[in-house]
């Protein structure tokens, strides 16, 4: 017990050491950072891009692959997960704890912005947003029945989704797995060549102008 022996033989020295430790503790306490709710989750950023009517394979080659190549060059990435579904692609990027979330979001936006033209004009604008674990879905509903998928999708959209979206306090309602009515046009390549037309011209001049929803239309 050498420390105890020294303190007994030199009580003034022991008292001064105690006062010095208490003083140092007081100054350290005043400059100590305190966070009542420290961030323990990694910075997560989500990127969503829609490509209506495209298959999962087309979404992967057109959306996911360029997105992965661009995002991989960002520093501080801990994990990158992507998935391609019919009509949309999704990328979830997890950064290291040292990475500031706002900086991470801006870095992702800077990398995604030049890809808009590469995605094509049919693709929707990329949505880059922070992923907060506290903002996850709080209610999941699964709807099934004996009706046709298209009819069931229309019922869920009008009777459930639209009603929940107008409910006070609801931020967003996501509807997945729906089946929408589609019309496929099969063009004759020989006839197009004979008239000197391209598929883009037919789409721009005939298909798109006819694909309009008129709220005043009545059968």
C-alpha positions as MATLAB code, in Angstrom:
seq = 'XXXXXXXXXXXXXXXXXXXXXXXXXXXXXXXXXXXXXXXXXXXXXXXXXXXXXXXXXXXXXXXXXXXXXXXXXXXXXXXXXXXXXXXXXXXXXXXXXXXXXXXXXXXXXXXXXXXXXXXXXXXXXXXXXXXXXXXXXXXXXXXXXXXXXXXXXXXXXXXXXXXXXXXXXXXXXXXXXXXXXXXXXXXXXXXXXXXXXXXXXXXXXXXXXXXXXXXXXXX';
ca = [
       0.000    0.000    0.000;
       2.668    2.490   -1.065;
       0.085    5.170   -1.986;
      -1.574    4.911    1.417;
       1.816    5.152    3.194;
       2.768    8.248    1.232;
      -0.602    9.874    1.966;
      -0.266    9.176    5.694;
       3.254   10.581    5.865;
       2.351   13.609    3.688;
      -1.254   14.606    4.438;
      -0.868   18.003    2.741;
       0.329   16.326   -0.453;
      -2.624   13.917   -0.356;
      -5.041   16.802    0.182;
      -3.594   18.782   -2.744;
      -3.816   15.740   -5.043;
      -7.463   15.223   -4.085;
      -8.267   18.895   -4.719;
      -6.485   18.723   -8.099;
      -8.498   15.661   -9.143;
     -11.777   17.282   -8.049;
     -10.915   20.502   -9.922;
      -9.974   18.575  -13.061;
     -13.238   16.632  -12.847;
     -15.275   19.836  -12.566;
     -13.643   21.394  -15.643;
     -14.015   18.150  -17.599;
     -17.697   17.883  -16.671;
     -18.406   21.406  -17.941;
     -16.923   20.592  -21.374;
     -18.373   17.087  -21.597;
     -20.786   16.633  -24.492;
     -24.155   15.190  -23.527;
     -26.697   13.735  -25.960;
     -29.949   12.485  -24.527;
     -30.682   10.470  -27.676;
     -27.363    9.593  -29.367;
     -27.490    8.221  -32.910;
     -26.638    4.534  -32.764;
     -27.924    3.549  -36.200;
     -25.818    3.838  -39.322;
     -26.626    6.520  -41.876;
     -28.995    4.955  -44.408;
     -29.937    6.505  -47.752;
     -32.542    5.069  -50.111;
     -32.790    5.645  -53.869;
     -35.925    4.747  -55.835;
     -36.312    4.933  -59.612;
     -39.428    3.903  -61.509;
     -39.544    2.530  -65.037;
     -43.229    1.867  -65.799;
     -43.948   -1.230  -67.859;
     -40.381   -2.576  -67.721;
     -39.548   -6.100  -66.639;
     -37.257   -6.837  -63.700;
     -34.438   -7.777  -66.088;
     -34.763   -4.493  -67.982;
     -34.838   -2.518  -64.715;
     -31.664   -4.257  -63.584;
     -29.736   -3.443  -66.788;
     -31.143    0.063  -67.289;
     -31.436    1.342  -63.702;
     -29.638   -0.833  -61.148;
     -26.303   -1.456  -62.871;
     -25.557    2.234  -63.670;
     -26.751    3.171  -60.184;
     -24.430    0.686  -58.489;
     -21.461    1.834  -60.575;
     -22.046    5.492  -59.707;
     -22.787    5.045  -56.009;
     -19.893    2.656  -55.312;
     -17.413    5.522  -55.722;
     -18.790    7.366  -52.666;
     -16.536    7.184  -49.622;
     -17.746    5.763  -46.335;
     -20.142    3.123  -47.694;
     -20.522    0.137  -45.409;
     -23.138   -1.808  -47.375;
     -25.006   -1.406  -50.662;
     -28.136   -3.425  -51.383;
     -30.132   -3.176  -54.605;
     -33.180   -4.930  -55.960;
     -35.003   -4.787  -59.268;
     -38.733   -5.359  -59.510;
     -41.169   -5.002  -62.318;
     -41.465   -1.302  -63.049;
     -39.062    0.023  -60.400;
     -35.580   -0.274  -58.933;
     -34.437    0.328  -55.379;
     -31.036    0.878  -53.756;
     -30.422    1.023  -50.005;
     -27.035    2.468  -49.012;
     -25.668    2.076  -45.478;
     -22.786    4.343  -44.452;
     -20.318    4.120  -41.572;
     -21.229    5.676  -38.242;
     -18.648    8.429  -38.816;
     -20.452    9.583  -41.968;
     -22.786   12.541  -41.494;
     -26.255   11.689  -42.807;
     -26.818   15.038  -44.536;
     -23.450   14.787  -46.272;
     -24.231   11.215  -47.315;
     -27.549   12.245  -48.866;
     -25.907   15.069  -50.804;
     -23.146   12.754  -52.043;
     -25.725   10.277  -53.327;
     -27.709   13.018  -55.064;
     -24.579   14.313  -56.768;
     -23.850   10.831  -58.128;
     -27.424   10.053  -59.173;
     -28.207   13.368  -60.899;
     -26.035   12.712  -64.009;
     -27.764    9.346  -64.527;
     -31.202   10.814  -65.251;
     -30.620   11.025  -68.983;
     -29.086    7.562  -69.043;
     -32.156    6.068  -67.392;
     -34.253    7.274  -70.327;
     -37.243    9.561  -70.645;
     -39.646    6.802  -69.571;
     -38.020    6.550  -66.148;
     -39.362    8.603  -63.269;
     -37.144   11.086  -61.462;
     -34.917    9.376  -58.869;
     -36.094    9.823  -55.284;
     -33.220   10.112  -52.774;
     -34.239   10.199  -49.135;
     -32.928    9.509  -45.672;
     -33.838    6.213  -44.061;
     -34.779    6.749  -40.440;
     -35.557    3.495  -38.555;
     -38.173    5.388  -36.565;
     -40.010    6.290  -39.787;
     -40.634    2.728  -40.907;
     -44.045    1.357  -41.710;
     -46.219    0.905  -38.652;
     -49.038   -0.997  -40.337;
     -48.948   -3.665  -43.037;
     -52.136   -4.901  -44.659;
     -52.415   -7.993  -46.860;
     -55.527   -8.206  -49.004;
     -56.632  -11.353  -50.809;
     -59.827  -12.672  -52.301;
     -61.470  -14.735  -55.014;
     -61.779  -11.811  -57.410;
     -59.600  -11.066  -60.400;
     -56.240   -9.435  -59.585;
     -57.080   -6.302  -61.567;
     -60.446   -5.917  -59.866;
     -58.882   -6.546  -56.464;
     -56.181   -3.941  -57.168;
     -58.803   -1.345  -58.068;
     -60.760   -2.047  -54.874;
     -57.661   -1.751  -52.688;
     -56.633    1.470  -54.419;
     -60.000    3.196  -54.082;
     -61.381    1.703  -50.865;
     -58.218    1.392  -48.750;
     -55.236    3.327  -50.120;
     -57.044    6.557  -50.967;
     -58.940    6.489  -47.672;
     -55.785    5.963  -45.599;
     -53.943    8.739  -47.458;
     -56.550   11.278  -46.347;
     -56.336   10.174  -42.710;
     -54.818   12.728  -40.340;
     -51.248   11.838  -39.359;
     -50.589    9.451  -42.260;
     -47.454   10.464  -44.173;
     -47.382    7.895  -46.972;
     -49.210    4.771  -48.113;
     -47.325    2.347  -50.353;
     -49.270   -0.095  -52.491;
     -47.310   -3.026  -53.933;
     -48.289   -6.095  -55.902;
     -51.103   -4.421  -57.816;
     -52.136   -5.432  -61.309;
     -53.092   -2.638  -63.669;
     -54.934   -2.836  -66.966;
     -52.525   -2.632  -69.884;
     -52.914   -2.478  -73.646;
     -50.076   -3.871  -75.740;
     -49.560   -2.559  -79.262;
     -47.780   -4.856  -81.704;
     -46.465   -2.824  -84.632;
     -45.729   -4.204  -88.072;
     -42.106   -3.427  -88.884;
     -42.595   -3.707  -92.642;
     -45.517   -1.284  -92.652;
     -43.565    1.168  -90.503;
     -40.672    1.050  -92.963;
     -43.035    1.514  -95.902;
     -44.486    4.679  -94.343;
     -41.082    5.897  -93.159;
     -42.090    5.867  -89.512;
     -40.349    4.818  -86.308;
     -41.728    3.374  -83.091;
     -40.932    6.619  -81.242;
     -42.909    8.639  -83.773;
     -45.954    6.379  -83.407;
     -45.711    6.626  -79.631;
     -45.295   10.408  -79.582;
     -47.856   11.305  -82.261;
     -50.602    8.726  -81.772;
     -50.323    6.715  -78.552;
     -49.442    9.415  -75.996;
     -52.046   11.975  -77.196;
     -54.762    9.311  -76.870;
     -53.606    8.204  -73.407;
     -55.353   11.035  -71.521;
     -57.684   10.842  -68.564;
     -60.597   13.256  -68.953;
     -62.396   13.949  -65.652;
     -65.450   15.182  -67.582;
     -65.796   12.044  -69.666;
     -68.904   10.000  -69.051;
     -69.824    6.745  -70.682;
];
